[in-house]
Amino acid sequence: MKSVVIVGTGDYAEMAYQYLKRDNYNKVIAFSVEKKFKTVNKFCDLPVVDFEEITNFFPAQTHELLIAIGPNKVNTVRERLYLEAKDLGYNFVTYISPRANIWDSKMVGENSFIFDGCVIEPGAKIGVNTVLWSGTVVAHHSTIGDHCFLAPSVAVSGKITIKNNCFIGINATIRDHVTIEEHCIIGCGAVIKKNTIKNGVYSTKGTDLLRVDSIETQI
């Protein structure tokens, strides 16, 4: 059983640590963050090492990683670090809470994190490096892409496609057979009843396209 290093020192990283500790999932021994963002030497009473030096401290042969970065720039920061770590030969934590209701755990991609109270119905698929926060429901035959972040209590109806690098805000609802294109931001409480466009930012009314953003100006 390999020891775990969590990459990140934000809210998601802290919550991930608490969940892994609670459920005795291997042993988290350290955190890591890119040098330019490192502000502390300890986090949750564990050491923090520079991501650029991670192989010197925690080689891939004996450690696995969880890339626990939030939805910054529509998840592209977490995507980049995941791909860099993969190139270094690391394996990743894939966490599914025992308090979640998951039809088929094999349909959840690596480095994904499924919090308490989530429901994933038959035929649904979750991509790699994707976060489903507490209480999110993904109904039958829906596909959530890679590098996505679904906030608490998102409701995804049946046969929906959410493409890569999307952020879905708390309590948002997406009706059946809708496609959410890449790099979309869906606001909290939005009700999405029709297909979106790439890079779209949608209001709580769901039918209103607020703007089309570049990745650099998004979350």
N, C-alpha and C positions, 0 to 999 in steps of 0.2 A: 504494500500500500504506500503510494507516494505521498510526501508532504505537499501542502498547498501554499502557493504564494498568490495573494490577491493583488491585481494591478489596479490601482486607484486608491484615493484617500477621501472620497466624497461620501455623500449620503448613501448612494447605492453600495459602495464598498463596505461601509459600516454595517448596513442591513444584511448584506450577503454574509459578512463575518458572523453576525449574530445567528443567522439561520444555520449556517454550517456548524457552528459551535453547538447550537441546541440539538441538532440532529446527529452529532458525532460523525460528521462526514470528513473522514481523514483528519489531519491535523493542520490547521492554518498556522504557519510559523512566521510569516512576515508579510509586509505590504511592499509595493513597488510603485514608483511614479517617475515620469520623465524629469530629468534634472532641473529643467527650467521651471517646473511647477512644484518642485519639492520645497515645502515650507516647514516641515517638522521632521524630526529624526525618529519619532515614535508615533504610532497610531493604534488605538485600542490596546495600548501597552505592548505592542509588538514593533520590531524594528522596521524602518522604511529605507529601502535601498533604491538607488538610481536604476531606472529601467535599462539605461544604456549599459549597465554593469551587471545585469541580472544573471547572465550565464556564469560569471565569475563566482557569484555567491551561491546560486541555486541552479545547478546544471539540469538540463532537460531529462537526463537519464534517471534522476532521482526525485524530480519535482514536477508537479503539474500546476497550471495557472488557471485563474479565473480573471478574465478581463472585465472588471467591474467599473466601467466608466459610463456616466449617464448619457443622455441623448444630445450632447453637445454637437452643434452643426449637423443636425439630423443623423446622429449616430456615426458620423464619419470618423470621429476621433477614436471611438471604440473599434470601429472596423479596421482602421490603420494599425492600431496596436495588436489586434488579434492576428492580422496577416503577418505582421513583423514577427510576432512570437511563433507563429506557425512555421515561418521560414527558418527559425532557430531550432526547430525540432520538438517543440513542446506539445504535450497533450493537455487537454483542457477539462476542467470541471463542467459537467452538465448536471445542474441541480433541479430536481423536481420535488417539491414539498410533499411529504407524506400526507399532508392535509389538503392536497389538491386532488381533483377527480380527473384522471387522465386515462383515456381509453387505451392508447397504445404509446408507451414511453419511447418506443423505437422511432416514432415520428417526430421526436424533438431533437433538433440539431445540437451539435457540441457548443460548449460555452454559452448555452442558453440557460436562463434562470426562471423557474416557474414558482411563484410565491404561493402562500397559503390561499386556499379558497378558490383557486382557478379551476375552470372546467374546460376540458378539451374533448370534444365529442368524436364519435367514429368517423374516420375518413379525413379528419383535420390533420394538418401538417404545420409544424413550426420550424422555421429555418435556423441556420447557425447564428450564434452571437445575438440572440434576440431575448428580450426581457418581457415577461408577462407579470405585471404587479398584481397584488392581492385582489381577488374577486373577479378577475377578467374571465369572460366566457367566449370561447371560440367554438361555434356550432359546426355541425357536420359538413364535411367535404370543403371546408374553407382552408386556404393556404396563407400563412403569414410568412413573408419573405425573410431574407437574411438581414441582420443588423437593424432590426426594428425595436421599438420601445412602446409598449402598451401600458399606459398608466392604470391606476386602480379602477376596477369596475367598468372597464370597457366592455361593450356588448357587440360581438361580431356574429352576425346571422349566418345562415347556411350558404354554402357555395360562393363565398366571397374570396377575392384575391387581393391581398395587401402586398404590394411589391416592395423591393428592398429599400432600406433606409427611410422608413416612415416613422413618424411620431404620432401617436393617437392619445389625446388628452383624456383626463379623468372623466368618467361617466359618458363618454361619447358612444353613440350607437350607429351602427352601419347596417343597413338593410340587406336582405339577401340578394345575391347575384350581382353585387356592385364590385367594381375594380377600383382600388386606390393605387394610383400610379406612384412611381418612385419619388422619393424625397418630398413627400407631402407632410404637412403639419395639419392635423385635425384638432381644432380647439376643444377645450373642456366643455362637455355637455352638448356638443354638436350632434345633429342627426343627419347622416349622409344617406341620401336616397337615390343618388345617381353617380355615375363614374366621375372621377376627378381627373385633373390634368397634372402632368409632372411638375414638381416644384410648387404646387399650389398650397396656399395657406387658407384654411376654411374657418368660418366663424361658427358661433354657437347655433346659428340658424341652419347651418349645413348646406343650404343652397347658395350661399353667398361666397364667392371667391374674393377674398380680401386682397390678395396680391400674389404675384409669382416671384419667388426669390431665387437668388443664387445660394449655393450651399454656404458660402462664407457669411451670409447675413442671417442665416437661420439659426435655430436653437443650438 
